Amino acid sequence: MLAHRPKNPITLAADATENVVQIRYGAELFRLREPIDLQVRSGRGRYVVAYPPLEIEGYGDDDREALDSFADQFGSTWHSIALEDDARLTRDARVIKKRMLKLVARVE
């Protein structure tokens, strides 16, 4: 059975890519310490939504699909890197972990 996907996995303060204040990943809600701006690129019928400081990108056939993909990648990165023991991470992954822990105020 497929899990219900929220209609708006990324809650926005202004528009689709600026001043993002929280990100929903499944049942989890990531509340950010301060708003972030996402980068959006499109070409050849594909969209990319990215947050370079965390090296996270989401891809889709339209901007909504790319935002959904970004939210999935954000949540996956949280679970696979931010919550992982430092001894099990590469140096680069530890940098991402530090940035992510600084960005996320809490998870509900």
C-alpha positions as CSV (number, residue, x, y, z in Angstrom):
1,M,0.0,0.0,0.0
2,L,1.4,3.4,-0.9
3,A,1.7,6.0,1.7
4,H,-0.4,9.1,1.4
5,R,1.7,11.9,0.0
6,P,0.9,15.4,1.3
7,K,-0.2,17.9,-1.4
8,N,2.4,20.4,-0.2
9,P,5.4,18.7,1.2
10,I,7.2,22.0,1.5
11,T,5.5,24.8,3.4
12,L,6.4,28.1,2.1
13,A,6.3,31.6,3.6
14,A,6.3,33.5,0.3
15,D,6.4,31.5,-2.9
16,A,7.5,28.1,-4.1
17,T,11.2,28.6,-3.6
18,E,11.8,31.5,-1.4
19,N,11.6,31.8,2.4
20,V,11.0,28.1,3.0
21,V,10.3,27.7,6.7
22,Q,9.4,24.0,7.0
23,I,9.6,20.8,5.0
24,R,7.3,17.8,5.3
25,Y,8.7,14.3,4.7
26,G,6.0,11.7,5.2
27,A,4.6,12.2,8.7
28,E,7.6,14.3,9.8
29,L,7.7,18.1,9.7
30,F,11.1,19.7,9.7
31,R,10.9,23.2,11.2
32,L,13.9,25.4,10.1
33,R,15.7,27.9,12.3
34,E,15.5,30.5,9.6
35,P,13.9,30.6,6.1
36,I,16.0,29.3,3.2
37,D,15.8,30.0,-0.6
38,L,15.8,27.1,-3.0
39,Q,17.3,27.2,-6.5
40,V,15.0,26.2,-9.4
41,R,16.3,25.3,-12.8
42,S,14.5,23.9,-15.8
43,G,15.5,22.6,-19.2
44,R,14.6,19.9,-21.7
45,G,11.3,19.4,-19.9
46,R,12.8,18.7,-16.5
47,Y,12.9,20.8,-13.3
48,V,15.5,20.8,-10.6
49,V,15.0,22.2,-7.1
50,A,18.2,22.5,-5.1
51,Y,19.7,23.7,-1.8
52,P,23.4,23.8,-2.5
53,P,24.6,24.2,1.1
54,L,23.3,20.7,1.8
55,E,24.0,19.4,-1.7
56,I,20.3,18.3,-2.0
57,E,18.5,18.3,-5.3
58,G,15.0,17.1,-6.3
59,Y,14.0,16.4,-9.9
60,G,10.7,16.3,-11.7
61,D,8.7,16.8,-14.9
62,D,7.3,20.0,-13.4
63,D,8.1,22.3,-10.5
64,R,5.6,20.5,-8.1
65,E,7.2,17.1,-8.8
66,A,10.7,18.6,-8.3
67,L,9.6,20.1,-4.9
68,D,8.2,16.7,-3.8
69,S,11.4,15.1,-4.8
70,F,13.4,17.7,-2.9
71,A,11.4,17.1,0.2
72,D,12.0,13.3,-0.2
73,Q,15.7,13.9,-0.6
74,F,15.8,16.3,2.4
75,G,14.1,13.7,4.7
76,S,16.3,10.9,3.4
77,T,19.4,13.0,4.0
78,W,18.3,13.7,7.5
79,H,17.9,10.0,8.3
80,S,21.0,8.8,6.5
81,I,23.4,11.5,7.5
82,A,22.2,13.9,10.2
83,L,21.1,11.1,12.6
84,E,24.1,8.9,11.8
85,D,27.1,8.5,14.2
86,D,30.0,10.6,13.0
87,A,32.4,7.6,13.0
88,R,30.3,6.0,10.2
89,L,30.4,9.1,8.0
90,T,32.9,10.5,5.6
91,R,34.5,13.9,6.1
92,D,32.2,15.4,3.5
93,A,29.1,13.8,5.1
94,R,30.1,15.2,8.5
95,V,30.1,18.6,6.9
96,I,26.6,18.1,5.6
97,K,25.5,16.8,8.9
98,K,26.8,19.8,10.7
99,R,25.0,22.2,8.3
100,M,21.8,20.2,8.5
101,L,21.8,20.1,12.3
102,K,22.4,23.9,12.3
103,L,19.5,24.5,9.9
104,V,16.8,22.3,11.4
105,A,15.3,23.6,14.7
106,R,13.2,20.6,15.4
107,V,11.4,17.6,13.8
108,E,7.7,17.0,14.7
